[in-house]
Amino acid sequence: MKKSIFIGIAGAAVMLLSACGETDGAENVSEAQVSQEASNDSSAEAASEDTASDESSLEKSDSGNDGASISDEDWKECYRAFLKELDGGGQFSLFDLDNDGVPELFLDADSKGTKEIYAYDGSSNTVKTTDVYCGYHTSGSIMLRQIKDTNYFITGPAFSEDTVLYKFENGEAKQIIGCGMGAEEKPYYYSDSFEKEITKEEFEKTFKDSTGIEWTASLPGLKGDLGLTEYLSKDLSDDAFYTPFSEADKELTAEAVGEIPYYQQYEIYSNYVSAKERWEADVDEQSQKLYDSFLQGKEKAVFSADGDISQYIEFSEFLTDGKAYTIDEIIAGVTSPGQYGERWNFNKYKEYYVDCGLDGKLELDVCLEYDSEFTPEFVVTNINGKLKICFCCDSWSRSETNVFYSGKISSFGSSGATSHGGRTGYIDADGVYHFWYRTHEEYNGQNCGGVIEDFPGLDENLQVIEESIRFENYEGYDKELEKKYNYYYFYIVDKDDNDIEDDPASADNPYDIVRKAYKDAGYNVTTYEEAEKMKTDARKKIGLTDEIYNYGDEYKPEE
């Protein structure tokens, strides 16, 4: 997911939300479930060292919450009654931010990613909001990370250009200091809930006096984790920590990825392997200056036609191989007379960053947005102080090309209801695009579609799914080229889409009928297993290493 930056701290007022005397008949979360979640939370923290809370801290009865002595049953019953009043489709987790033995309630009420932090007020036996938010908002992402063994935490958009230090005490969040980027990328520092501007020296001293840790970041250009990584928990808004109301009895930890709902697993995986936004990327100083100058229309980049795989917005039609262009010239070229987009109006560009070849030297990935469903995209790399456009593509409603963080390229689209295909390749660390293979699938039914349209003797209730792969990068449809370079294998299903087994020992094996028809017509027939081996051999031949190819697979959910 590609997200914009957003600061999610609401006003300072604290609202009392629920009287918590009701303890019976909880429909969504039972006492056992809340007790289990407290235990689950402790397991998550112990396994990943992500918070200062553990099982023993959750069992303390003398919490110091407003000076009151609070038993486990007090806050559990109150949270249970509070959750009972909510719709049953949300998720929650518990973290003891102020180390008082009473965990705070992190609530994602609609399972859309926005977490609001609530606290138990022992003096009034109520649940109150802290007015602190984290997670994925419609306008961006807010990280929340606790400084280990303290009740201080940092909130902000992944530590990019805005950071706020909070102290959590007695169920309330108090802002200590913050920093951010002002006009013309000038850093500013403040305290007292944005009211008082302070110097950088005052900011750094207050940070150290409060947390015991040296502030190591510098503004502007703040990136990464501020050099504080070893002192910080993981992002407490991470979906891995959250339990659906209906599944509160399940234990979730940061490592137990397999227990996270599939859609959340896939989001974690997708975020990891996707191109990064500026605030997520650690670009070297020379490259960033060149990329910024290019985006400002000052610096030019040399176009390499070898990396152009665009289909409708054909960059090679309005750019000349080996010639340098500004971004403004490229934007204008898309809508120039005679081009597919000649009547479009340009809206804006979006910048992302990738690490082609995983060499640590990042490339600029630019997406152009027009008043059209089509999105032209190109990748710019820094080669010894000179910019090169090393890859170009386009995406639209029926075809999408993904430029992954590792430089791997994957395109897939539809040319009809039963016809699908795509191509795969990668950009290496030197900014050279390598084609790997193309695939095509035709769900052709009986006597229609595919390169063979008639299978005499095949049961009319069976349908053939034709799969083809080729490692030669030619365009279009040419039967002679298809016979020379394509390799075909098949799946057969019945009229209800049930798979038919390929049984070579059977005299009536329908696969034998299909394979014979293709071979008799002069086409190369293979198997899925053989095709996979050919893919691996071709991948190694073009230098697509296991490291690049498998990047992020540890987060990939099982189908």
Summary of the structure (lengths in Angstrom):
residues: 559
radius of gyration: 28.6
end to end distance: 19.8
largest distance: 87.2
contacts: 1738
relative contact order: 0.08
helix: 26%
strand: 32%
